[in-house]
Amino acid sequence: MNNIPHPTAIAAFFDMDKTLLSGSSAVLLARYMQRRGELARQDAIRFLKATLRYKLGRLDMIETTRQIVRELAGHSEAERIAYTRQWFTEHLIDYVTEEGRRWVESHRRLGHRVALITASPSYTADQLAEHLGMAGEDVMATRFEVHHGRFTGRMLEPMVYGEGKSEAARTYANTHGVNLRHSYFYTDSIADLPLLEMVGYPVAVNPDRPLRRLARSKGWSIVNFY
C-alpha cells in the first residue's frame, strides 16, 4: 500500500530573464560592465556573436555556459556575490517588472508557493528572489562548483535549462508536496517547453515568436509584464 500522501500544494514558477525582468540579465550585465570600462573589446565582440547565435537558435546554451564557468576557475565566489549585489542595486533593479511583481503577489495571496526557476546563474537569481521576498529554497538556478571559496571551473549539472529546468521543477515538487498538474509556469521562451507542458497552467509572458504561435494553438494564456 502506498502511504505517500498525494501532493496538494500549488506552485507558481516564474522564469527570470524577459519575464520577471524586462530584459536579458546577461545582456544587461554586459552593458553595465561596458559602461564601467570592465568589458574588454574582445569579450564584447564574443558576447555579441553569442547573442546573435542565440537569436538565430544556433547557440548551444549548455556548452556555452560550461565554457564561461571554466574561465571563472580560481576566482572568488565572495567577490562574485558582492559584485552581483552591487550590480543589482545600481542597475538591474530598474528592470524588475511591476506587472510581474503583481502576479507574484497575487499567487501569494492565493496561498500558492512562489518559486523562481531560471537558467541564469544563482547569484543573479538570488538577488531577484530576495528583492521579491522569495526564500532561498524557492530558487532554482544554474550553480557553479565552489571549493574553499573559489570557483573550480565546473558547472553543477544538469543546468537549469530545457529538460534540466523541468527536472529541477520535478525535484522541487517532490520536496515540497507540489502538484504540478495544478501549478503554474510563467515564461517568455519556447526553450522552456518541457516545463510548460508539465504544469497544468502554462502562461506565455511577452513570448518569443515560436512560443506565441504555440500558445495560441494550444489555448494557453498569453500575458504582458512589460
N, C-alpha and C positions, 0 to 999 in steps of 0.2 A: 504493500500500500504506500502511495506517495504522500509523505507528510509535509512536503514543501508547500507553503501557502501560495495561493495564486497571487501574482503581483497586482497590487491595486493602486499604487501611486501613479500620478500622471506627471510627465515632464514636458517642458518646453525647451528644446535645444535651439540655440542660436549660433549661427556662423558669425565670424568677426568681420573679415575684410569685405567691403562693399555690401554689408548687411547692417550690423550694429555700427560699423564705421562707414562713412560715405566714400571711402577710397581704399586703395590697397595699402596696407601698413608697410609693405616692402618699398613701394614707390615713395610713400611719404617719408620713410626713414632716409632714403637716398637723397631726397630734396633737402631734408634737414641737415644731413651731413655735408652736402654740397654747399649749402648756404654758410656753414661754419668752416668751410675750407678743409673738411676732413675726408673728402672723397677724391681719391686720385683719378686722374683723367682716364687711365686705362681701366680702372674699376667702373667708372661711369659708362664707358663705352661697352664694356662687357655686360653691365646691367641693362643697358638699353637694348642690346641684342637679345638678351634673355627675355625681356619684356615683350619684344616683338614676336619671338618664337611662341611665347605663351598665348598671345592674342591670336596667333595663327593655329593654335592647337598642336604645336610641334615641340613643345618643351617637355622633357622628362622631369617632372617636378621632384620625384623622389631622388633620382640620381643628382640633380642639380643641388638639392638640399644637402645630400651627402658630401658633395664637393665643398660647399660653403662651410659645413661643420668641420671638415678636415682642416680647413685654413684657420680655424679657431684653436687648434691644438696648442696647449700651453698657456692660453690666455686665462685671465682671472674671471671666474664666474661672478664674484662680488662686484667687480668693476662693470661687468655687463649689466647686472641688476641695477646698479646706481645710474648708469648711463641711460638705460631704458626708462627709469623713473623720471629722470630729468627731461628726456625727450617727450614722454607722455604729458608731463605737466606743462611744458613750454609750447608744445605743438600739437601732439596727437589728440589731446582732449577736445580740441576745437572741431574734430571730425566725428565725434560721437553723435549719432543722430538722435534728435529729440523724439522722433516718432518711435524709434527703436526703444528708447527708454520707456515710453508709454506702454508699449506692448509687453516689455519685461515686467513692468509693474502690474499690468492687467492680469498676467498669469499668476503673479504672486498673490494678488487679491483673491484669485480663484483657488488658492491653496496648492498650486502646482509647484513642483521643483523647477527651478530655472537654472539652466546649465549653458556654459559656453563651450563650443566644440569647433576647433579650428586647426588647419594645417600649419598655421604660423607658429613661431617659437613661443614657448610657455612664458618667456619673460615679458613679451608684449601682452599676451592674453591675461596674465596675472594682474597687470596694471589695470586693464579694462575691467576685469572682473571685480577687483577691489573697488574701483570707481562706481560700479553699478551695484555694489553690495552683495556680490556673489561669494560664496565660501570657496576656499581652495579646493575642496573635494568635488566641487561642481565645475571644475575647469579641466577640459581635455584638450591638450595642445601638444605640438611636437616638442620633445625634450631631448637634451643633449647629455651625453655621459660626462660625469664630473668625477675627478679623483683628486683628493687633497685640495679641493677648492679651485682646481683648474680643469679646463676642458681637455678631454682626451683626443678629440678629433672624430669621435664617433657619435652618431645619432642613435637614440634608443628607438628600436623598430618594433612593430611596424609604425611608420609615420602616420599621423592622423590625417590621412588623405585618401579619398576614394574608398576602397574596401577597408582600409585601415581606420577610417572615420566611423564606418558602420560597426566595425569590431569594437572600437572604443565605446560607442554608444551601447552596444550589447553588454559589455562588461559593466558599464555604469548601471544599466538597468538591473542586471543580476545582483549587483551590490546593494542597490537602494530600493529594490522591490518595485521597479517601474514597469508598467505595462506599456510596451512600445506601440501596440495597436491602438491605444487610447491617447498617445502622446503626439507632440507637435515638433516640426523641424522647420526653421526659417533659414533660407539661404538664397544666394544670388546665382549659384553656379551649377551647371549641368554636371560638373565633376563630382558633385555630391549625390548623384542619382542613387547609389546603393542605399544611403540612409534615407533619402526621400521616399524610396519605395518600401522601407522597413516600418516607417511610422504610419499611424492612422490618419494624421492630418499634416500633409506636406504643404508648405507655404513658400511660394516663389517671391523673393523680395528684390525689387528692381532687377529682375532676372536678365541674364545674358540671353542672346537671341535663341540659342538651342533650347534653353530651359523654358523660355517664354512659349515657344512653339509646343513643347511637350506638355507644359502646364495647361495650356488651352485645350489640347487634345484630350487630356485626362480629366479636365474639370477641376484641377487643383486651384486653390486660392492664389491670386496674384495681388500683391500689395506694394506700395511705395513707402520707403522710410526716409527718402530724401529726393 
